Amino acid sequence: MGKTINIQSLFEQIANDNPKAFQLFFDYTYSMLYRYTSYFIEDSELCKDVISDVYLYIWQNREKLPDVRDYENYLFICTRNQSLNYLKTVNRYQKIRLEQSDIQELSGSATPEQDFLNEELKNIIELTINALPQRCRLIFFMVREEEMKYKEVAEILSISERTVQAQMCIALKKIGMVVKEYRKTGIPVK
């Protein structure tokens, strides 16, 4: 998303059936939507299908676009809803990806053995995150991976900020417990 685009102007053009404006909007937002969708759905082809459905929904409801004030929240909500509908149908779970730097912060990597242990710890943390209840996992993703504020997450998910805070506490406590036990014993907590 290199250059700045006036989204409000684009929305007005799209609402007036301008396919070029829609293509520009698509190009500008696709990678953001793909990244967000990939946290719900692991398969890249299925992610593309869900994103296609999101853009189809946007095009079909284009007359409402000029009323949208925060396009990122609008896209997140549309994508979330489409992804959750898909997940209800196929009963899949999202996968949270941890950055390699997160693991390196947990322990200084220097040897091949340490690299192996770091990779094992990373896998254990990912499994722990994926074992969280769906809403807790989603909130963790939005706050941690998307770097959203609690208030933004609460607004998008239509919940209170206290709920967001409570869910983050649950997630971090569970992850912390697993990491602590792993460091102490070298055996993953189940």
N, C-alpha and C positions, 0 to 999 in steps of 0.2 A: 504494500500500500504506500508507494513512494510519494506521489504528489497529493496535495490536498484537493478534495473535491467537495463542492457544495451539494451535499446530499439533499437538502430541502428543495433545491432547484431541480435536481434529478427526479425526486419524487413527484414534483408537479408535472414534469415532462412525461414520466412514466404513466401517471394518471391520465394524461392526454394521449395515451396509446403510442408513445414514441419508442419503438423497439431499439433504436440506437442508444437511447438513454438507459434502457433496461440492460442492454449489453454492457455498457460502461459500469453500471451498478453491480452487475454480476461479476465482472472482472475485478472490480475494486474490493468486493466482499467475499469472494469465493474461498480464498485460503483461510480466512477467519472462520467461516462456517465449516469448512472441512476439518479444521483442527478441533473445533468444538464438538462436532458430530463424532469424531474419532474417539472421544472419551466415553461415548455411549455405546458405540458399535465398533467392534474390532476389525471386521472385514472391510477393506478399502472399497470394494465394489458396492457393497451394501451402503457404505457411507455416501458414496456418490448418488445412489438411488434416493436416499433420504434427502440429500441436498437438492436433488432435482425436484423432489416433491415440495420442498420448502419454496424454491423459486417459482414453481408452478402456482402454489398457493398465493405467493406475493403478486404474481402477474394477474391471477384471477380476481384478486381483491385490490387491484391497483388504484381504484378510485378512492380508497381510504388512506393511501400513502401520504398525501399532503397533511393529514392530521397527526402523523407520527412525529414526535418531538425528539426522541432518543432512538436513532436507528439501530444502534448496537443492542440495546435492550430488546427492541422489537425483533431483531434477528435471533437473539438468544432464545427468546420466548417461542418464536415460531419453530426454531430448530429443536429446542427441548421438547415441545409438544409432539412434533413429528417423530423424533427419536423414541420418546416414551411410548407412543402409539405402536411403533415398530417393535419395540422390546416386549410390549404386552403380547403381541402376536407370536413372536418366536421365542420368548422367554430367554433372552441372552443377557449377559452381564457386561458392564463396561470394564475397561481396563485402564487404570491410571498409570501413566508412565512417569517414572522418577528420572530426573536428570542425573547424569553421572556425577555432577558436582555435588549433589545432595549426599551421595554415598561417600565421596572424598572428604566432605566436611565431617562425617561421622567418624572417620578414621583415616589417618594419613597413609596413602598408598605408596609403597616403595618397591616391594618385591612381588614376584609372580604369585607366591603363596598369599600375600596380602591382597593382590588383585582378585584372586579366586574367592577369598573370604568376603571381599567387598561385593563381588557379583552375587555371591550367595545371600549376603545380607540384603542387597537390593531386591532380589527375588522374594525373600521373606517379607520385606516391607510391602512390595506390590501385592503379594498374596493377602497380607493383612488388610490393606486398603480395599482390595476387591471383595474381601469377606465382610466389610462394613455393610450395614443396611443401605439400601439404594439411595435414600434421601441424604443420609450422612455422607456417603461416597460422592454424591453430586455436589453437595455443599463444599466438601473438602476440595474437589476439583476446581470449583468456581473461585474459591478463595486462594488456594495454593497455586494452581496452574494458571488460571486466568487473571490472578492478582486483583480480583474484585474486592471492593469493600463490603463489609457485612451489610450495610444499608442497601447496596445495589443488589446483592444476592437476595436479601429479604424481599425487595420489590419485585424482582424477576420471578421468584418462587411463590410470591403471595403469602409470606410468612413473616413473623416478627423478627427483629434483630436479635432478640434474646434466644429465639429458637436457633438461629444461625450460630450464635455464640455457643450454645449448649451442644449443638451437633459437632462443631469444631473441637470442643473440649473432649467429647467422646472419642472422636477420631484420633486426636493427638495423644490422648491417654492410652488408647489401645496400641498405637504405633510405638509410643515410648515404652510401654510395658514389654512388648515383643523385642525391641532393640536391647533393652536392659537385660532381659533374660538371656538373649542370644549372646551378649557380651560376657555375661557372667558364666554361662554354662557351655556356650558354643552349640547348644541344641535349640532348634526353633520351637517356639511356643505354639501349641495347637489351639 
